[in-house]
Amino acid sequence: MRVLCDVHIPYRLVNCLRELGVDSTHVNRILGGSTSKDAAIAEFVDAHDMLLITKDSDFRDSHLVSGTPERILRLTLGNLTNSELISLVEARWTAIAQLCVAESCYMELSRDGLIHLPKIR
């Protein structure tokens, strides 16, 4: 599995995922970095068969309307420390990875747990 972390996701999560054996990078390392447009990010993750981890609801809307990006984990955790974020993602990583096997998936991670919306197209 390959993962791209969006601009507001900490580099510490990228490093944590790498320690878990996940091929991960941050949007600041590709395309136009932090100035990359959402459409370019979506095209990149789809072309490279990646999961996008983001906090941005615009990606959710795009996924639900047009099916792109194909795989999204949206973090809806509110304010928390990077350590808390990493602990929550690590605790649910196995389930997240299993859901990403599908051609298309949308997931949200909140303090209440992981929500998966099945493919609607």
N, C-alpha and C positions, 0 to 999 in steps of 0.2 A: 504494500500500500504506500502511496505517496500522498503527502499532505502539504498544503500551502496555508500558512497563517496570514490573515489579513492584517492591515496596518495597525489596528488597535489591540492586537494580540501580542503579549510580551515575548521577547526572544527567549526567555527562560522556558516557555512552553515548547518552543521549537527544540531547544536543547534536551528537555525532558523526553520528548517524543523520540529524538535520536537515540537516547539511552535505552529506550524501549525497543529499539531496532526499526523504527519507522523512518523512512526517507522523507525528511521534512525540511522546509525552507520558509523564509519570511518574504512577504511581498516586497519589502524594501530591498531585497537582493535580486529582483527580477524586473523586467519591463522598465517602467519609469519610476520604480520605487514607490514612495508614499504618494506620488502624484498620479499613479496609474488609475485610469478610469475603470469603473466597475465592469463595463462590457469587455474590456481588454483582460481583466483578471478572470472573468468567467470563461472567456475563450481559451485562455492559457490553461486553466485547471481542466477544462474538458478535453483539450488537445493532448494533455499529458496524463489523463486518467487519474486525476487527483481528487482528494477531499479538500474542500475549502472550509477552514475554521474561521468564523467571523462573529462579530457582534452586530453587524449591519443588517437591518430589516429589509433594505433594498434588495439584497441578494435573495432573501426569502420570497419577496414579491416576484422577482424575476424568475425564480425557480418554479413557483406555482403558476405563473402566467405563460412562460415560454419554455420551461424545462431546462433552463440554463442559469447557473451552473448545475450540472447533473447531481453532484454530491455535495451536501452542505451539513456542517455541524454549526448551528448558531448558538452562541453562548448568551443566555438570558439570565445571568447571575447577579446583575446589579453590581454595586461596589463591593469589592473584596480584595484581599491582598493577592499578590502573585502566588504566594505559597498555598493559599486556600484554593485558588484556581487550579493549580497543578495537582493538588490532592484530589479535587473533584474529577478532573479529567482522567487521572491515573486510575482512580477507583472504578471508572466506567469504561476504560479503554477497550477491554475485551469485547464488550457488547457493541461499542461504537464500530470497531473493526469488523465484527461479524455483519452488522447492518450495511456496511459499505461494500460488501461483496455484490450487492444488487447493482444493476445498471444505473439506477437512479435512486437517490434517497435524500430525504430531508429529516434532520434531527434537531431537536433543541435540548440543550442541557441547562436546567435550572437548579435551584437549590432543592427542589422537590424531586429531581431525578431526570431521567432521559426519556424524551418523548420522540417517537418515530412516526412520521406520516408516510404511509405506503404510497407507492407510485399511483398517481391519479390519471395518467395519460394512457 
